[in-house]
Amino acid sequence: MHDKAVRRRRAVLVVLVAASLILLTAYYGESSDGRLHGAQRTALGVLSPIQEGASRVFKPVRDLFGWFGDTIDAKDQRDEAVKQRDAYRSQLAQMQKQLSEANQRAGLNENNQLGWSKYGPVDARVFVHSPSTWFQRVTINKGTSDGVRRGDPVVNGAGLIGKVEEAAGGASVVTLITDQSFATTVNVGRDQFAGSIQPAIGAPGDLLFEPVDATAKVRENDLVYTAGTINRQVESRYPAAILIGTVSRIDFGEGDLDKRIHVKPAADFLRLDMVQVLTDPHADLEGR
């Protein structure tokens, strides 16, 4: 019974193939006005409206699937764009940091060209910044094993940064000149008005100059430098002529004794990466 069914299906298949070959041969062999061509046109005329109607009916479905496909493609493109953007931002941040460090290194090299090499400068990198606004300190990657000692001045290309507060084998803590504990003698302006400078209370980042002569004609934009050691018996921890900052404004009171002279530090402590420790700050005195 099974064999008969198989033979019957095979016979039908052979007949269909033969009929197809005959029809194809006749179709391509007759003219365009032949019966087969006419039957084709009739069938197309009947089926074309059905096909067009079905196309209109299923168009929203096709559009829906197309929308899903476009949405998925757009999401993939967005994710790739976000990755590229983040990568570019990271590269830009690294390049900006490298440029900043290169500029700071150039400033340190200029210090050496100005004759600061006699103070035994040791280049160092800042790797910890103080989180406090009031007790401003940074940690550098050089210490006693590099010749750094407590009290050594610290500078960068802009000027005075601070002094070494604590020194260990491979690292040191530096107290900045904006810390409340800082104070030193200075000279101001072309006339070299003598006085002292220290941070303003309650105003982080602001320094105050207190002249020895209250009538000193200090002006805005006058430069403020370290005075250095004037008397060998009272040595300053800082060499002379290191820039500290610029007179930013003068608040006048009822008299000379009431005026307050504000100084803006020359160094940018928010962008402090490379510094120098002056391990021999009294080199100027050794030949005296």
Stockholm file with secondary structure:
# STOCKHOLM 1.0

chainA/1-288         MHDKAVRRRRAVLVVLVAASLILLTAYYGESSDGRLHGAQRTALGVLSPIQEGASRVFKPVRDLFGWFGDTIDAKDQRDEAVKQRDAYRSQLAQMQKQLSEANQRAGLNENNQLGWSKYGPVDARVFVHSPSTWFQRVTINKGTSDGVRRGDPVVNGAGLIGKVEEAAGGASVVTLITDQSFATTVNVGRDQFAGSIQPAIGAPGDLLFEPVDATAKVRENDLVYTAGTINRQVESRYPAAILIGTVSRIDFGEGDLDKRIHVKPAADFLRLDMVQVLTDPHADLEGR
#=GR chainA/1-288 SS CHHHHHHHHHHHHHHHHHHHHHHHHHHHHSCTTSHHHHHHHHHHHHHHHHHHHHHHHHHHHHHHHHHHHHHHHHHHHHHHHHHHHHHHHHHHHHHHHHHHHHHHHHHHHHHHHTTGGGGCEEEEEEEEECSCSSSCEEEESCCGGGTCCTTCEEECSSSEEEEEEEECSSCEEEEETTSTTCCEEEEETTTTEEEEEEECTTCTTCEEEEESSTTCCCCTTCEEEECCCSBTTBCCSSCTTCEEEEEEEEECCSSGGGCEEEEEESSCGGGCCEEEEESCTTGGGTTC
#=GC SS_cons         CHHHHHHHHHHHHHHHHHHHHHHHHHHHHSCTTSHHHHHHHHHHHHHHHHHHHHHHHHHHHHHHHHHHHHHHHHHHHHHHHHHHHHHHHHHHHHHHHHHHHHHHHHHHHHHHHTTGGGGCEEEEEEEEECSCSSSCEEEESCCGGGTCCTTCEEECSSSEEEEEEEECSSCEEEEETTSTTCCEEEEETTTTEEEEEEECTTCTTCEEEEESSTTCCCCTTCEEEECCCSBTTBCCSSCTTCEEEEEEEEECCSSGGGCEEEEEESSCGGGCCEEEEESCTTGGGTTC
//
